[in-house]
């Protein structure tokens, strides 16, 4: 069965041209490449998840994606005891690192 390389629809054998966009039909669709995932790099270690969430929100307002990685506590019986954090890190796409550093410096220059 032929396919439209633009619309990606399958058509009857008798058709040679896409009835929607006019493109010549092909026997097989080209394999679509998945969108490239951004290469995330560490931006800054922070003393608590609260700071990380504040910075994440500020980055989001600037259109910069981010991720928070780290652990704040250890399970003990049925509760969590919060201990000094070994590492809470916020990560951003490498292409936005410079702008993210500026935002982090403005917000968190006191820590």
C-alpha positions in Angstrom: 0.0 0.0 0.0 1.3 3.5 -0.8 1.8 6.2 1.8 1.9 9.9 1.8 5.4 11.0 3.1 3.9 14.3 4.4 0.5 13.3 5.8 1.7 9.8 6.7 -1.6 8.2 5.7 -2.0 4.9 3.9 -3.9 5.0 0.6 -5.3 2.5 -2.0 -2.9 0.9 -4.5 -4.6 2.7 -7.4 -3.6 6.2 -6.1 -0.3 7.7 -7.1 -0.7 11.1 -5.4 -2.0 12.2 -2.0 -5.5 13.5 -2.3 -4.9 15.8 0.7 -1.6 17.5 0.0 -0.8 16.4 -3.6 2.6 14.8 -2.7 3.6 11.7 -4.7 2.9 8.5 -2.7 5.8 6.2 -1.6 5.9 2.5 -0.9 7.4 2.9 2.6 7.3 5.8 5.1 10.7 7.1 6.1 11.6 6.3 9.7 10.9 9.4 11.9 13.7 10.3 14.2 12.6 11.0 17.8 13.1 14.6 18.9 16.5 15.0 20.6 16.4 15.0 24.3 18.2 17.9 25.9 21.5 17.0 27.6 20.9 17.9 31.2 23.8 19.1 33.3 24.0 20.0 37.0 23.4 23.6 37.8 23.8 23.9 41.5 23.8 21.9 44.8 21.2 23.3 47.2 20.7 22.9 51.0 17.1 21.9 50.8 14.3 20.9 48.5 12.5 24.2 49.2 15.4 26.1 47.6 15.4 23.7 44.7 11.6 24.2 44.2 12.0 28.0 44.3 14.7 27.9 41.7 12.8 25.4 39.6 9.8 27.7 39.5 12.0 30.7 38.5 13.6 28.7 35.7 10.2 27.6 34.5 9.0 31.2 34.3 12.0 31.9 32.0 11.1 28.9 29.8 14.0 26.7 31.1 13.2 23.1 32.0 14.8 21.6 35.1 15.0 18.5 37.3 15.6 18.1 41.0 17.7 15.1 42.1 18.6 14.3 45.7 17.4 12.8 48.9 16.3 14.7 52.1 15.7 12.1 54.6 16.0 8.5 55.7 13.1 6.2 56.7 12.9 5.4 60.4 10.1 3.3 61.6 6.9 4.9 60.3 8.3 8.5 59.9 11.1 10.2 58.1 13.8 11.8 60.0 15.2 14.8 58.1 19.0 14.9 58.3 21.4 17.3 56.7 21.2 16.8 53.0 24.2 15.2 51.3 23.1 16.5 48.0 20.1 18.1 46.4 21.0 19.2 42.9 19.1 21.0 40.2 19.8 20.1 36.6 19.1 22.1 33.5 19.6 21.6 29.7 23.2 22.3 28.8 22.1 24.9 26.2 20.4 26.9 28.9 23.2 26.6 31.6 24.5 30.1 31.3 21.1 31.8 31.7 20.2 29.4 34.5 23.4 30.3 36.3 22.5 34.0 36.1 19.0 33.3 37.5 20.4 31.1 40.3 23.0 33.7 41.2 20.3 36.4 41.4 18.0 34.3 43.6 20.4 32.4 45.8 23.5 34.6 46.2 23.0 34.5 50.0 23.5 30.7 50.3 
